[in-house]
Amino acid sequence: MKESQIIAELERIVGKENVASKDDELLVYECDAVAIHKTKPLAVILPKTTAEVAAVVRLLHQERIPFGPRGAGTGLSSGALPLGCEDGQRSVLIEMARMNRILEIDYANHRATVQPGLINVRLTQAVAAAGFHYAPDPSSQTSCTIGGNVAENAGGPHCLKYGSTTNHILGLEVVLPTGEVVMLGGSGVDSIGYDLLGAFVGSEGTFGIATSVVVRLTRTPQSVITLLADFEDLNDASVAVSSIIAAGILPAALEMIDQVTINAVEDSVLAAGYPRDVAACLIVELDGLEAGLDSLARQVVEICTGHRARSVRQARDESERKKLWAGRKGAFGALGRVSPDLFVQDAVVPRTKLPEVLAGIYAIGAKYRLKMSTVFHAGDGNLHPNLNFDGRDKDEVARVLQAGKEIMQLCVDAGGSITGEHGVGSDKIDYMPMIFDQASLDKMLTVKEVFNPLGLCNPGKAVPSGRMCREYRKGFNFEAA
Ligand SMILES: Cc1cc2nc3c(=O)[nH]c(=O)nc-3n(C[C@H](O)[C@H](O)[C@H](O)COP(=O)(O)OP(=O)(O)OC[C@H]3O[C@@H](n4cnc5c(N)ncnc54)[C@H](O)[C@@H]3O)c2cc1C
């Protein structure tokens, strides 16, 4: 079929009003939140039902057209970048935004069933009055979707205590890359057979499209204490992080914000009252039963003071607590005040390596003459070194990419990894060999082939295969599949 015929068929399946294929309509879909990598899709479709997704995928599979799911496009690894095939065939984006309903809330069993396009925070808003919340809370939670969270195994500040997305997904309905519809997992606490649900979560859109998600609901804790500790020396703040965890305290969240970020936030509408003149602040949140929480907070204050915190203050009420969090969660946006573009990096290192790795990261920034900032989930060693730049300056863009690569190598050399929560996508696909040998990568590709035999579903993401779209094992008959 010609491209125009494909578009006509897509319009027939989902309705003309749910297909975008004009050049100007496609502009907003040419990248996710990594604006450094851009490519235009052939078309974007916005299905409303699982049946529509399955019919679209069957058509694209039959016509050998690459395609990929997209949630809200807040991804930070170019996971929803609509890459085409090596022969120039452009891909179709399947944007899940219109499948955004909460289908069922089952308080008695602490679970809910939602469509994948539901914005993360909407679920917590819907269940808050009943004393529940949805625990994974990426800083982008006011815009990212549950489907995108599943694909990336998203984290968030409170995942330190509550665990990342994979710990909160009980079941999935999935349209496989061939168009079949399967159920993975179930609504129980354990499922029989291979853990295909576990394999799907974090598969970055390469194993198919989640069309319905059963999630775990978490009881909202009885009491919460939020502390802001400020340090004149970044090293002291880093050592305080390890010391809090080493003391056997598991905060709900333990975040670090450096001086550049503090000032960007304080200059913005999100001004939270962070002290501008310190090297770094820690936000430490403790939650649980009211009894004993004050004494835990006193322990945290002592540890921070013992590591030369200039002051440690406690949020007086819910409104002050919300302000502290709004500043932290809106920090990437506020960094728009520092430069027109931002390259948010993501890596994880052992907590005890934070001081040396942070020093190394700032040194790399200086070497490449880049403005650097960091704001991150310090409690689990999940760093977000941010490279501020101007995308119109090609030389600066090249320096950003080179610095990004060196930062990844630095983190790997420190015993860490190239991503803590944002995924590999296509942005970091070339870095996978920093972590895995070829035999391990081959095994991952073998698993991918089981779900995605023709490699048409989100090509060029997560695991390097060398050949776009035709990522089949040796001897596989592409034409006959
Ligand atoms: C300001 C900001 C703060 C952020 N903070 C955090 C944070 O604290 N923690 C964190 O983990 N991430 C964070 N992120 C990154 C991002 O928000 C997450 O990765 C999020 O999970 C992406 O969701 P999305 O709906 O935008 O997905 P997209 O960006 O649209 O897609 C991401 C991936 O999911 C796949 N996908 C989307 N929907 C489906 C589906 N239904 N089925 C299968 N695959 C699908 C896509 O193909 C792609 O590979 C942040 C991003 C920004 C811009």
PDBQT file of the ligand as one rigid body, heavy atoms in Angstrom, charges set to zero:
ROOT
HETATM    1  C1  LIG A 501       9.870  17.736  34.044  1.00  0.00    +0.000 C 
HETATM    2  C2  LIG A 501      10.033  16.234  33.972  1.00  0.00    +0.000 A 
HETATM    3  C3  LIG A 501      10.225  15.527  35.142  1.00  0.00    +0.000 A 
HETATM    4  C4  LIG A 501      10.356  14.131  35.102  1.00  0.00    +0.000 A 
HETATM    5  N1  LIG A 501      10.518  13.435  36.269  1.00  0.00    +0.000 NA
HETATM    6  C5  LIG A 501      10.599  12.090  36.244  1.00  0.00    +0.000 A 
HETATM    7  C6  LIG A 501      10.742  11.350  37.461  1.00  0.00    +0.000 A 
HETATM    8  O1  LIG A 501      10.782  11.904  38.566  1.00  0.00    +0.000 OA
HETATM    9  N2  LIG A 501      10.828  10.011  37.359  1.00  0.00    +0.000 N 
HETATM   10  C7  LIG A 501      10.776   9.356  36.147  1.00  0.00    +0.000 A 
HETATM   11  O2  LIG A 501      10.853   8.126  36.118  1.00  0.00    +0.000 OA
HETATM   12  N3  LIG A 501      10.650  10.038  35.000  1.00  0.00    +0.000 NA
HETATM   13  C8  LIG A 501      10.552  11.375  35.006  1.00  0.00    +0.000 A 
HETATM   14  N4  LIG A 501      10.422  12.062  33.832  1.00  0.00    +0.000 N 
HETATM   15  C9  LIG A 501      10.402  11.329  32.548  1.00  0.00    +0.000 C 
HETATM   16  C10 LIG A 501       9.004  10.945  32.021  1.00  0.00    +0.000 C 
HETATM   17  O3  LIG A 501       8.000  11.816  32.537  1.00  0.00    +0.000 OA
HETATM   18  C11 LIG A 501       8.665   9.486  32.354  1.00  0.00    +0.000 C 
HETATM   19  O4  LIG A 501       9.562   8.633  31.670  1.00  0.00    +0.000 OA
HETATM   20  C12 LIG A 501       7.238   9.086  32.003  1.00  0.00    +0.000 C 
HETATM   21  O5  LIG A 501       7.040   7.752  32.407  1.00  0.00    +0.000 OA
HETATM   22  C13 LIG A 501       6.912   9.194  30.511  1.00  0.00    +0.000 C 
HETATM   23  O6  LIG A 501       5.514   9.125  30.366  1.00  0.00    +0.000 OA
HETATM   24  P1  LIG A 501       4.807   9.694  29.054  1.00  0.00    +0.000 P 
HETATM   25  O7  LIG A 501       3.355   9.419  29.160  1.00  0.00    +0.000 OA
HETATM   26  O8  LIG A 501       5.164  11.099  28.798  1.00  0.00    +0.000 OA
HETATM   27  O9  LIG A 501       5.433   8.754  27.939  1.00  0.00    +0.000 OA
HETATM   28  P2  LIG A 501       6.147   9.083  26.519  1.00  0.00    +0.000 P 
HETATM   29  O10 LIG A 501       7.262  10.026  26.697  1.00  0.00    +0.000 OA
HETATM   30  O11 LIG A 501       5.068   9.484  25.571  1.00  0.00    +0.000 OA
HETATM   31  O12 LIG A 501       6.672   7.659  26.158  1.00  0.00    +0.000 OA
HETATM   32  C14 LIG A 501       7.672   7.053  26.920  1.00  0.00    +0.000 C 
HETATM   33  C15 LIG A 501       7.840   5.592  26.472  1.00  0.00    +0.000 C 
HETATM   34  O13 LIG A 501       6.666   4.879  26.796  1.00  0.00    +0.000 OA
HETATM   35  C16 LIG A 501       6.160   4.196  25.654  1.00  0.00    +0.000 C 
HETATM   36  N5  LIG A 501       4.707   4.157  25.858  1.00  0.00    +0.000 N 
HETATM   37  C17 LIG A 501       3.862   5.192  26.069  1.00  0.00    +0.000 A 
HETATM   38  N6  LIG A 501       2.608   4.743  26.253  1.00  0.00    +0.000 NA
HETATM   39  C18 LIG A 501       2.663   3.387  26.158  1.00  0.00    +0.000 A 
HETATM   40  C19 LIG A 501       1.693   2.345  26.247  1.00  0.00    +0.000 A 
HETATM   41  N7  LIG A 501       0.394   2.594  26.466  1.00  0.00    +0.000 N 
HETATM   42  N8  LIG A 501       2.115   1.064  26.092  1.00  0.00    +0.000 NA
HETATM   43  C20 LIG A 501       3.417   0.771  25.875  1.00  0.00    +0.000 A 
HETATM   44  N9  LIG A 501       4.368   1.714  25.757  1.00  0.00    +0.000 NA
HETATM   45  C21 LIG A 501       3.998   3.003  25.910  1.00  0.00    +0.000 A 
HETATM   46  C22 LIG A 501       6.651   5.033  24.481  1.00  0.00    +0.000 C 
HETATM   47  O14 LIG A 501       6.740   4.256  23.308  1.00  0.00    +0.000 OA
HETATM   48  C23 LIG A 501       8.023   5.440  24.975  1.00  0.00    +0.000 C 
HETATM   49  O15 LIG A 501       8.943   4.419  24.729  1.00  0.00    +0.000 OA
HETATM   50  C24 LIG A 501      10.307  13.454  33.847  1.00  0.00    +0.000 A 
HETATM   51  C25 LIG A 501      10.119  14.184  32.680  1.00  0.00    +0.000 A 
HETATM   52  C26 LIG A 501       9.990  15.565  32.727  1.00  0.00    +0.000 A 
HETATM   53  C27 LIG A 501       9.777  16.318  31.436  1.00  0.00    +0.000 C 
ENDROOT
TORSDOF 0
